[in-house]
Amino acid sequence: MSYYYTGNGFQDWTANEVAHVEPTTLLALYYSMLRIRRVEEEIESRYHQDHMKTPIHLMIGQEASSVGVCAALTQQDFIFSSHRTHGNYLAKGGDLKAMLCELHCRANGCVGSRGGSMHLLDKKVGMAGSSAIVAGSVPMATGAALSAQLLGEERVSVAFLGDAASEEGVVWECLNFAVLKKLPVLYVCENNFYSVCSPLSHRQPPGIDIYQKAAAFGVHSQRVDGVNVVEVFQAARQAVAAIRHGEGPFFLEVPAYRWRGHHGSGDDSGSGYRSFQEGEVWHHHCPVHAYAAFLQRIGILQKSQQVAMEEEIRREIQEAFEFALASPLPEAESLYDYAYAI
């Protein structure tokens, strides 16, 4: 089973492939991916300082799935994330200052210092929950979709899950239930081929694609190129439109490589569970750089715009870190706030 990139990216794309997408949308997709990449790079570069009192799970290399899917949603739609939360949250419109405060365990974090990196939540933007439990996002999103259906609310729920989640029984129970009830839910499998240090070939038999397993339950299923943010966006937009029209659940498998280690900062390929060569191939097909090159080729993105975006993002990140470091720690008296039982 090969984990090398086998997609097409934007290699043979022309302006015709994006003629039906507004240029402002195309630029917004790029800005969002670039912002997520730069935020995570800065988190990684500072993590050794030990000011961030939370485990981190970086999603560098997987930006297209978060951005492409969330661009197809409204603020009222809910997303539920796994432990790799940063891209999902920021793509959904999350507040960078509130997120970094949460990573620094400050009182004004988006979860009031209770969640840290792995449990981001922000109802204002529809980040309705996240779970470090493998497949934990799936029953939450399914239940939220049932709630929306029963209440007659025009809302789609999205579950972001990893490839390892497809080895949990609750996923298939939820898909079966969602099909039976025609629930307004989209399942997005961010398949990065590894569960911590265990490759997919050690966990699942060869020749069976995850999206085809979902299709066997009657779920509308598709695999899209995780390097091509426009392809992800188009697939998500079509799925969400169909869901809103009562066609029931959809499942998207989005293969994309995790450039960094399972947790913390840096590349852990040297430990031997994956090869450096494998990563180098994926780095050559970077979702951010490949998309920028495509936009430049068709005349949508000018070099001056790109430079301006980089500077704007740099300033935002600097201000957000300064804000987080200057923010108050939680008061001892608030320890039992939000606790269900004492």
C-alpha positions in Angstrom: 0.0 0.0 0.0 1.6 3.3 -1.2 1.4 6.4 0.8 3.0 8.5 -1.9 0.9 11.2 -3.5 -1.1 9.8 -6.4 -3.4 12.8 -7.1 -3.2 15.4 -9.8 -3.3 18.6 -7.8 -3.5 21.5 -10.2 -1.0 20.1 -12.7 -3.3 20.1 -15.8 -5.9 22.6 -14.5 -6.7 25.7 -16.5 -8.9 28.7 -15.8 -11.8 26.7 -17.2 -11.9 24.4 -14.2 -12.6 27.4 -11.9 -14.6 29.6 -14.3 -17.8 29.1 -12.2 -16.0 30.1 -8.9 -15.8 33.8 -8.1 -12.2 35.1 -8.0 -12.8 36.5 -4.6 -13.7 33.0 -3.4 -10.6 31.6 -5.0 -8.4 34.2 -3.2 -10.2 33.6 0.1 -9.5 29.9 -0.1 -5.8 30.7 -0.6 -5.7 33.2 2.2 -7.3 30.8 4.6 -4.9 28.0 3.9 -1.9 30.4 4.1 -3.1 31.7 7.4 -3.5 28.3 8.9 -0.1 27.3 7.7 1.6 30.3 9.1 -0.2 30.1 12.4 0.8 26.5 12.9 4.4 27.2 11.9 4.5 29.9 14.5 3.0 27.6 17.1 5.6 25.0 16.3 8.5 27.5 16.4 7.4 28.7 19.9 6.3 25.5 21.4 9.7 24.7 23.0 9.4 27.9 25.1 6.9 26.0 27.2 4.4 28.9 27.4 1.7 26.8 25.7 0.6 24.4 28.4 -1.2 22.0 26.2 -0.4 19.1 23.9 -0.6 20.1 20.2 -1.4 18.1 17.1 -0.4 20.1 14.0 -2.1 19.6 10.7 0.5 21.1 8.4 0.0 19.6 5.0 -3.8 19.0 5.5 -5.0 22.6 5.1 -7.1 21.9 2.0 -9.6 19.7 3.8 -10.4 22.2 6.5 -10.6 25.2 4.2 -12.4 23.5 1.3 -15.1 22.0 3.5 -15.7 25.0 5.8 -15.9 27.4 2.8 -19.0 25.5 1.8 -20.7 26.0 5.2 -22.6 28.9 6.8 -21.9 30.2 10.3 -25.0 28.4 11.5 -23.7 25.0 10.4 -21.9 23.0 13.1 -18.5 21.3 12.8 -17.1 18.7 15.2 -13.4 18.0 15.2 -11.0 15.4 16.3 -7.9 16.2 18.3 -6.3 17.9 15.3 -8.4 21.1 15.7 -6.5 24.2 14.6 -7.3 24.1 10.9 -10.9 23.2 11.4 -11.4 26.0 13.9 -9.7 28.8 11.9 -11.3 27.7 8.6 -14.7 27.9 10.3 -14.1 31.5 11.2 -12.5 31.0 14.6 -10.9 33.8 16.5 -7.1 33.4 16.5 -6.6 35.4 19.7 -9.1 33.2 21.5 -7.5 30.1 20.1 -4.0 31.1 21.2 -5.3 32.1 24.6 -6.7 28.6 24.9 -3.4 27.1 23.9 -1.7 29.2 26.6 -4.5 28.2 29.1 -5.6 31.7 29.7 -9.0 32.7 31.1 -10.2 34.4 27.9 -9.5 31.4 25.7 -12.4 30.2 23.5 -13.0 27.4 26.1 -12.0 29.4 29.1 -8.7 27.4 29.5 -10.7 24.2 29.9 -10.0 22.7 26.5 -6.5 23.4 25.3 -5.6 22.5 21.7 -7.4 19.2 21.5 -10.8 20.4 22.7 -11.5 23.7 21.0 -15.1 24.8 21.0 -16.6 28.1 20.0 -20.4 28.3 19.5 -20.2 31.8 18.0 -18.7 30.3 14.8 -20.3 26.9 14.9 -17.3 25.0 16.3 -19.7 22.9 18.3 -17.3 20.4 19.8 -14.1 18.4 19.5 -12.9 15.1 21.0 -9.6 13.5 21.5 -11.3 10.1 21.5 -10.8 8.4 18.2 -14.1 8.8 16.2 -15.5 10.9 19.1 -16.6 13.6 16.6 -18.8 11.2 14.7 -21.6 10.5 17.2 -21.6 14.2 18.3 -22.2 15.4 14.7 -24.8 12.6 14.1 -26.7 13.6 17.2 -26.6 17.3 16.3 -27.9 16.4 12.9 -30.8 14.5 14.4 -31.5 17.5 16.7 -31.6 19.8 13.7 -33.9 17.5 11.9 -36.3 17.2 14.8 -36.3 20.9 15.5 -36.8 21.8 11.8 -33.6 23.8 11.8 -31.8 24.5 8.5 -28.4 23.4 9.7 -25.8 20.9 8.5 -23.5 19.1 10.9 -20.0 18.1 9.8 -17.8 15.5 11.5 -14.0 15.7 10.8 -12.5 12.3 11.4 -9.2 10.5 10.7 -8.5 7.2 9.0 -8.2 5.4 12.3 -11.7 6.5 13.2 -13.0 4.1 10.4 -11.8 1.3 12.6 -14.2 2.2 15.3 -17.7 0.6 15.4 -19.4 3.8 16.4 -18.6 5.2 12.9 -20.6 2.5 11.1 -23.4 2.6 13.7 -23.7 6.3 13.1 -23.6 6.0 9.3 -26.3 3.4 9.4 -28.5 5.5 11.6 -27.9 8.6 9.5 -28.9 6.9 6.3 -32.1 5.4 8.0 -33.1 8.9 9.2 -31.7 10.8 6.2 -29.9 13.1 8.6 -28.3 16.4 7.5 -24.7 15.4 8.2 -21.5 15.4 6.3 -18.6 13.0 7.3 -15.2 14.2 6.3 -12.4 11.6 6.6 -9.0 13.4 6.6 -7.0 10.3 5.7 -3.4 11.0 6.5 -2.5 7.3 6.4 -1.2 7.0 10.0 -2.7 6.5 13.4 0.0 7.8 15.7 2.9 5.6 14.3 0.8 2.8 12.8 0.5 2.9 9.0 -2.8 2.2 7.4 -1.5 -1.1 5.9 -0.9 -2.4 9.5 -4.5 -1.6 10.4 -6.7 -2.3 7.4 -6.6 -4.8 4.5 -5.3 -3.7 1.2 -7.5 -2.7 -1.7 -10.5 -1.5 0.3 -11.0 2.3 0.3 -12.6 4.0 3.3 -15.1 5.9 1.2 -16.2 2.7 -0.4 -16.9 1.2 3.0 -19.2 4.2 3.7 -20.9 3.7 0.3 -21.8 0.1 1.4 -24.0 1.6 4.1 -25.9 3.6 1.5 -24.1 6.9 2.2 -23.3 9.1 -0.8 -19.5 8.8 -0.8 -16.6 10.3 -2.8 -12.9 10.6 -2.6 -11.3 13.9 -3.5 -7.8 15.2 -3.9 -6.6 16.5 -0.5 -3.9 18.7 -2.2 -6.5 20.5 -4.4 -8.5 22.9 -2.2 -10.9 23.8 -5.1 -11.7 20.2 -5.7 -12.5 19.7 -2.0 -14.6 22.9 -2.0 -16.6 21.9 -5.0 -17.3 18.4 -3.6 -18.2 19.8 -0.2 -20.5 22.5 -1.7 -22.3 19.9 -3.8 -22.7 17.6 -0.8 -23.9 20.3 1.5 -26.4 21.5 -1.1 -27.8 18.0 -1.5 -27.9 17.5 2.2 -29.9 20.7 2.6 -32.4 19.4 0.0 -33.0 16.3 2.2 -30.9 13.8 0.4 -29.4 12.5 3.6 -25.8 12.1 4.7 -22.6 12.4 2.6 -19.1 11.0 3.1 -15.9 12.6 1.7 -12.6 10.9 2.0 -9.8 13.5 1.7 -6.3 11.9 1.5 -3.6 14.4 2.7 -0.3 13.8 4.3 0.6 14.8 7.9 3.9 16.5 7.5 4.7 16.7 11.2 4.7 14.1 13.9 1.6 12.8 15.5 1.9 15.3 18.3 4.3 18.1 19.4 6.6 19.9 17.0 8.9 18.6 14.3 9.0 15.6 11.9 9.3 12.3 13.6 10.1 10.2 10.5 13.5 9.6 12.0 11.9 7.2 14.5 11.5 4.7 11.6 7.8 4.2 11.2 7.7 6.2 7.9 10.4 7.2 5.5 11.8 10.7 4.8 11.4 10.0 1.1 7.7 9.6 1.5 7.3 13.0 3.1 9.6 14.7 0.5 7.2 13.6 -2.3 4.2 15.1 -0.5 6.2 18.3 0.3 6.7 18.7 -3.5 2.9 18.7 -3.8 2.2 21.2 -1.0 -1.5 22.2 -1.0 -0.6 25.9 -0.2 2.2 26.3 -2.7 0.5 24.3 -5.5 -2.6 26.4 -5.2 -0.7 29.7 -5.2 1.2 28.6 -8.3 -2.1 27.7 -10.0 -3.7 31.1 -9.1 -0.7 32.9 -10.4 -0.7 30.9 -13.6 -4.3 31.9 -14.4 -3.8 35.5 -13.4 -5.9 35.5 -10.2 -3.1 36.0 -7.7 -0.5 38.7 -8.2 2.8 38.6 -6.5 2.1 41.9 -4.8 -1.2 40.4 -3.4 0.7 37.4 -2.1 3.3 39.7 -0.3 0.5 41.8 1.2 -1.3 38.7 2.5 1.9 37.4 4.1 2.4 40.7 5.9 -1.2 40.9 7.1 -1.1 37.4 8.4 2.3 38.0 10.1 1.0 41.0 11.9 -2.1 39.2 13.0 -0.1 36.3 14.4 2.3 38.6 16.2 -0.6 40.6 17.8 -2.4 37.4 18.7 0.6 35.9 20.5 1.2 39.1 22.4 -2.4 39.2 23.4 -2.3 35.7 24.6 0.8 36.1 26.7 -0.6 39.3 28.3 -3.9 37.7 29.1 -4.9 36.7 32.6 -4.6 33.2 34.0 -7.8 31.6 35.3 -8.8 32.4 38.9 -8.7 29.6 41.4 -12.3 30.4 42.4 -13.4 29.4 38.9 -12.0 25.9 39.2 -15.4 24.2 39.5 -17.2 26.4 37.0 -18.8 24.3 34.2 -18.3 21.1 36.2 -21.3 18.7 36.1 -20.6 17.3 39.6 -18.3 18.2 42.5 
